[in-house]
Amino acid sequence: MTERFVDTSGWGAWADRREQFHAQAVAAMEAVWQGQKQVVTTNWVLAELTALLTGPMRISKPRQIASLDAIRSDPGVLVIPVDASVEAAAWQLWRGRPDKDWTAVDCASFAVMQQRGLTEAVSTDRHFEQAGFVRLLK
C-alpha cells in the first residue's frame, strides 16, 4: 500500500458519519494506516477544512477543534506545509489552466501529489480526475 492524498472533502467525509462517503473515507485511510504508511495532506487543505466544517457541514466548534487536533497530532498523517516552491507551482498551474475551475488549494494538492508520486486521492472532488489522479470517493 502506498501513501494516499487526503483532500478537504475526504477529511469532511471521514469526520462526519452523516456524510455519504464516510465509510469509504474511513476504509481508504485505514488501508493506508494498516500498511504502516501515512496519509498525506497539506496545511492549505486543513485550513480549507475549517471552512467546510463550519459552513456547509455545520459541525460544532468543539468537534471541529477535536477533529483538527486529532488529524494534526496523528503520526499516521503527514501534513505537508505549502512552502514557496509548492505555492509557486500551484499558482502557475492555476493560471495555466483557465479552462478548469480548479482552486489554488486544488492546484497545491496536485503539485504535492506530483512531487510525491501519489496517484490516489481520498476525495469526492472531480477535479482530481480532471488532473489525472484517481478519485476514491464516488
C-alpha positions, -999 to +999 in steps of 0.1 A: +000+000+000+013+034-009+006+067+006-027+084-003-035+121-005-065+133+015-083+163+002-107+186+021-138+166+010-121+134+021-114+148+056-150+160+058-163+126+049-140+110+074-150+134+102-188+132+099-207+099+100-236+116+083-216+121+051-225+098+021-189+086+017-180+083+054-174+045+054-154+047+022-132+075+035-125+056+068-117+024+048-094+042+024-074+058+052-074+026+074-060+006+045-030+030+044-025+031+081-027-007+084+001-009+058+022+013+082+021+042+057+009+077+061-019+096+046-007+129+031-024+163+031-014+199+032-018+228+056-039+245+030-063+216+029-066+217+067-073+254+065-100+248+039-114+220+060-122+245+088-144+264+063-162+232+052-168+220+088-181+255+098-202+263+068-219+235+048-214+208+074-223+228+104-201+209+128-199+224+163-167+243+171-157+219+198-160+190+174-141+209+147-112+216+172-112+179+183-111+167+146-083+191+136-063+183+167-067+146+160-056+150+124-026+173+132-013+151+160-017+117+144+016+102+134-002+084+105-009+118+089+018+137+071+008+174+068+029+190+041+034+227+045+027+246+013+061+263+010+072+289-015+080+263-042+047+244-039+028+277-038+046+289-070+038+256-087+001+259-076-003+294-089+014+285-122-009+255-126-040+276-116-031+303-141-021+279-168-055+261-168-081+287-174-104+260-189-107+244-154-125+257-123-097+244-100-089+263-069-055+273-057-059+247-029-066+220-056-035+231-075-013+230-044-027+195-037-019+184-073+016+198-070+023+179-038+008+147-052+031+150-083+062+157-062+055+126-040+044+104-069+009+099-055-019+088-078-049+083-054-069+109-036-094+103-008-117+129-023-151+135-038-137+163-059-139+155-097-110+180-102-086+153-091-098+131-120-095+161-144-059+165-133-052+128-140-055+113-105-077+086-091-106+099-070-115+073-044-148+087-032-176+085-058 
